[in-house]
Amino acid sequence: MPNGPGAVMSKIVATRETQPNRHADINRLLHKAWKKLLADGPVSFLRAGREYVEGRHRSWNDARLDRRWGIDTCGIDLNLAELGAAGEQLAHGTYYEPIQIDVFAEIVRALPIAPRDYCFIDIGSGKGRALILAAEAGFRHAIGVEFAPRLHAIAQRNLAIYRGVRPHACSIENYCQDATSYDLPRRNAVLFFYNPFDDVVMRAMLERIERSWREHPRDLILVYRNPVYSMVFDSAPFLQSLVAHRAYRVYRASAVA
Ligand SMILES: C[S@@+](CC[C@H](N)C(=O)[O-])C[C@H]1O[C@@H](n2cnc3c(N)ncnc32)[C@H](O)[C@@H]1O
């Protein structure tokens, strides 16, 4: 096998010929980066570069979970109607995007509770990634509620595979229904919202949670990831704000009112 600069050059030429799309992508990226540097200046350019690299690393890490267990939780699905969701809440629902593994871990660390004493409830549970992460984090029990049947079916498959890998993980229930018709269990729970719907449905959901909590006082921790409608939570008198992070909020309705 020949070595030296000549061999390296022929390798580059061969790669250019066999992977033309990859080179076009790199050229486009470099061109975009150069334009951004000229337009925004070096500080903003470096910040954007760091965010880009972090994002790529996060996607790689998230995909690794799927590869490791042979599950399917990645991807963004924009069209909920095509996924079988229907009814009056459809227009208020947010598209599917799975929770980022590192963000989930950070949120769990920020909670003022021991997961083993709480049930984890994912409102808008999609393909079930948060349920699996909750089981891995040591919650006592996990429940998912998702209104898009196709996402629910994928979650069921994922959960069956997960159960095969971790037969002793906590019990996991997964329901295909509109979250505003779901009756909360009467136990201490962490309610997880990864921006599932708009403020209209969020208000209806919070009224339901407040009613259930007043009838059966217990400790409820509400986590709101990507808190675009946090004002709905902030203005709910039964909730106390615990964490106000840029990327997520944590609220509490205590067992002692
Ligand atoms: C951003 S995704 C979050 C998925 C999942 N919680 C996770 O963290 O991996 C929001 C999910 O909420 C679901 N959703 C939206 N409106 C809903 C409703 N009214 N009832 C139940 N699920 C809903 C969507 O179908 C979507 O799967």
The ligand as an SDF file (V2000), in Angstrom:
LIG
                    3D

 27 29  0  0  0  0  0  0  0  0999 V2000
  -42.9050   17.9040   23.1590 C   0  0  0  0  0  0  0  0  0  0  0  0
  -43.6640   16.3090   23.1250 S   0  0  0  0  0  0  0  0  0  0  0  0
  -43.0490   15.5900   24.6230 C   0  0  0  0  0  0  0  0  0  0  0  0
  -42.9450   14.0870   24.5780 C   0  0  0  0  0  0  0  0  0  0  0  0
  -42.5220   13.3930   25.8760 C   0  0  0  0  0  0  0  0  0  0  0  0
  -43.1490   13.9840   27.0280 N   0  0  0  0  0  0  0  0  0  0  0  0
  -41.0270   13.4440   26.0860 C   0  0  0  0  0  0  0  0  0  0  0  0
  -40.6060   14.2520   26.9120 O   0  0  0  0  0  0  0  0  0  0  0  0
  -40.2810   12.6860   25.4760 O   0  0  0  0  0  0  0  0  0  0  0  0
  -45.3770   16.7550   23.5220 C   0  0  0  0  0  0  0  0  0  0  0  0
  -46.3350   15.5850   23.4130 C   0  0  0  0  0  0  0  0  0  0  0  0
  -47.6050   15.9740   23.9410 O   0  0  0  0  0  0  0  0  0  0  0  0
  -48.6270   15.2910   23.1980 C   0  0  0  0  0  0  0  0  0  0  0  0
  -49.9080   15.9830   23.4150 N   0  0  0  0  0  0  0  0  0  0  0  0
  -50.2850   17.1960   22.9610 C   0  0  0  0  0  0  0  0  0  0  0  0
  -51.5410   17.4970   23.3690 N   0  0  0  0  0  0  0  0  0  0  0  0
  -51.9710   16.4470   24.1150 C   0  0  0  0  0  0  0  0  0  0  0  0
  -53.1800   16.1700   24.8230 C   0  0  0  0  0  0  0  0  0  0  0  0
  -54.2190   17.0400   24.8580 N   0  0  0  0  0  0  0  0  0  0  0  0
  -53.2690   14.9890   25.4940 N   0  0  0  0  0  0  0  0  0  0  0  0
  -52.2400   14.0950   25.4860 C   0  0  0  0  0  0  0  0  0  0  0  0
  -51.0820   14.2970   24.8130 N   0  0  0  0  0  0  0  0  0  0  0  0
  -50.9380   15.4680   24.1470 C   0  0  0  0  0  0  0  0  0  0  0  0
  -48.0900   15.3600   21.7660 C   0  0  0  0  0  0  0  0  0  0  0  0
  -48.6980   14.4050   20.9330 O   0  0  0  0  0  0  0  0  0  0  0  0
  -46.5960   15.0980   21.9790 C   0  0  0  0  0  0  0  0  0  0  0  0
  -46.3080   13.7250   21.9160 O   0  0  0  0  0  0  0  0  0  0  0  0
  1  2  1  0
  2  3  1  0
  2 10  1  0
  3  4  1  0
  4  5  1  0
  5  6  1  0
  5  7  1  0
  7  8  2  0
  7  9  1  0
 10 11  1  0
 11 12  1  0
 11 26  1  0
 12 13  1  0
 13 14  1  0
 13 24  1  0
 14 15  1  0
 14 23  1  0
 15 16  2  0
 16 17  1  0
 17 18  1  0
 17 23  2  0
 18 19  1  0
 18 20  2  0
 20 21  1  0
 21 22  2  0
 22 23  1  0
 24 25  1  0
 24 26  1  0
 26 27  1  0
M  CHG  2   2   1   9  -1
M  END
$$$$
